[in-house]
Amino acid sequence: MRRLSWLVAPALALFANAAAAVTLPSGLVVTWSAGVDEQSMAEAPFSTGVVNECTPGSGDATQCIGSYTWQGTTLTWDATSDPDPFINAVFGFTNTTAFTQTYILTSVIPIAPALLGGTLIGGSSQITVNDSNFNGVATVTSVAPLLGTGFVYNALIDGLVVEDLHGPGFSLSAPFAGGGATANAFFGLPGPTQPGPPALTSIGIRHEITLTPGDSVTLNSNFIVVIPEPTTIGLVTLGLAGLALAGRRRLA
């Protein structure tokens, strides 16, 4: 089985505003802009001030841990990737402003060569919100459909959404002052097992959230695209043939 993992290239953008970019030691490319509110933008000058460390893991794995702070928001990451393949990326946002912030985080990796046939896909999303300022109010929500897709998690192939999780109207709140809450969702796992389209140029994942003032959210997510093994394709073909035969027998 030939598998592809995606390295993390997060981008925070609201509407079509451009963002600055930096390439980290592992080849991790990070770009974003931050939404000050639903009507305006504040571009993150992401060219200096990055704290990041990448270390080799077992096999071909590489782990990168880092952080960056700009205009009232701190972004942290802990991403382990392996070309053989897997990716487990944990991103955290802390909103230190006095108002609810909108964040749109997109991770994309170009692929080569193109996957011309059908694929199998799978992914998961775990969201944890924490009342970091102990005021008893901490809520993370999906972005309204007029401003985004309406889902917190969107899996992308060639820039198009192929699956989504948590939404629309998703909302998660901490149950008490200083507390936290977690929500989980997944598709095509264990596996991946869900049929997907050809992947010609890129795969990726996008998060879209709003976060209350003074609070933190952690996004632990993954997305994987594979080419099915010949045995898997054969079993699927055999199953379809069996269904067709059963149908003909019922009609006879």
Number of C-alpha atoms within 10 A of each C-alpha: 9 11 16 20 22 26 25 25 22 24 24 24 24 26 14 7 14 15 18 14 19 17 12 17 12 16 13 16 18 21 22 25 26 25 23 20 15 15 9 10 16 16 19 22 17 18 12 9 11 13 12 16 14 18 12 14 12 8 9 11 16 17 19 21 16 16 17 17 17 15 14 15 19 15 17 18 21 18 20 21 22 20 15 13 16 19 23 19 21 19 20 18 21 23 23 19 15 10 13 20 22 25 25 24 23 23 22 23 20 16 16 11 9 12 19 11 12 15 20 20 25 22 25 20 22 18 22 20 27 27 25 22 15 14 13 16 20 28 24 26 23 26 26 18 12 7 13 16 19 22 23 28 31 24 26 21 24 18 14 12 16 14 20 24 21 23 17 16 13 16 16 18 20 21 15 15 15 16 16 19 18 15 12 13 14 19 18 18 13 10 13 20 17 16 16 20 16 17 24 16 15 18 25 27 28 22 27 24 22 23 23 24 22 22 25 25 27 19 21 19 22 22 26 24 29 23 23 20 13 10 10 13 13 12 11 12 12 12 12 12 12 12 12 11 12 12 11 10 9 7 7 6
